[in-house]
Amino acid sequence: MQDMRACALADVEANAPTERVAVFTTKEQSRVSDDYFLGSGDKVRYFYEADAFTPDGKLRKAKALCINKCGHNMHELLPVFKRVSFDERITAVMRSLGYKHPCIPQSMYIFKQPHFGGEVRPHVDGAFLFTRPQSVVGFWWPLEDCTTSNGCLWAVPGSHTRGVARRFRRRHADEVPPDAGVASGTLFDPPEETPFDTRGAVPLEIAAGSLVLLHSALVHYSEANTSERSRHAYSIHVIEGADGVEYPADNWLQRDGGAPFPALY
Ligand code: FE2
């Protein structure tokens, strides 16, 4: 775990921009700087906390204390994360679930900074890594002990039986408003939001190095980190790449030129 933490921090220090390129806004799952975000599928890119910048666009603290997350191809580009992501124990989990050709479309390192690590609103991962039929499995490892005070995950037991009601995708050309000033963008489809029912949610207060496996339709979220301690975590998402399972061309996460995602086996 220490090597992942050291690698992520060194990478941020060396490569994260110091200007306001991208902010990850967790409320409503909205993002700014769409091109930077949409181009991150085969790169490592850096997303800051919403409150990381002063009004004149300067970082309030050191980069390593302002970063929200890195993504989304750490699993191929950074050897420390590649080793973890393609570990045979992950392969074993996917085989046990009956996957024929699982592949890894994305990886993220989440920092959940002390004091101002933002909340992540209730969501289901099947909305963001959408396949027909649903197949995404999330692997989530806390690299530090998680409690309700430093923003542990919460999950709603039984919510995975309710399915995925809508998905997050790229806009089509005819969906970009003429005054948007951008050529790309994302939206939820359908746009109407039905709030997730989070009654009965339980906090996953777990030790560093634990594994949380996330079903595509499990409602989960995390609250802001109000403590003195960070809550670093690494996650990958695995989908079925076998024939008969569609990964739509308008999913938000694509690789340049439509390159395939790396296979687990
Ligand atoms: Fe998630």
Boltz pocket constraint, residues with backbone or C-beta under 6 A from the ligand:
constraints:
  - pocket:
      binder: B
      contacts: [[A, 123], [A, 124], [A, 125], [A, 138], [A, 220]]
      max_distance: 6.0
